Amino acid sequence: MSAPMTLVELGELIRHINAYHSPANSPRGRRVVKYIDPHIDNRDGKCFSIGLRGYGWEQLFHTQNECRDLPESLQQRVLAFLAKEFP
């Protein structure tokens, strides 16, 4: 099951994005993230969906429906997406 992110993992992801993918810190060839839109389920305090938006692109990651059986966690999928080279 694609596990949602804990608030600690969400904080780690935000720190990673600020360090390597922010408009101020991103080197050429890396995806720049302008906006992070987390969706947190207040019943268990976990992030079950997160949207990333940059210059001319946006990507939504979630753990419901067709993504619920993926072996990677939500955090792993977002980090893998960010690691891919951006044209």
PyMOL commands that set and color helices and strands:
alter all, ss='L'
color gray80, all
select helices_A, chain A and resi 7-20+65-67+74-83
alter helices_A, ss='H'
color red, helices_A
select strands_A, chain A and resi 35-41+46-53+58-62
alter strands_A, ss='S'
color yellow, strands_A
deselect
rebuild
show_as cartoon
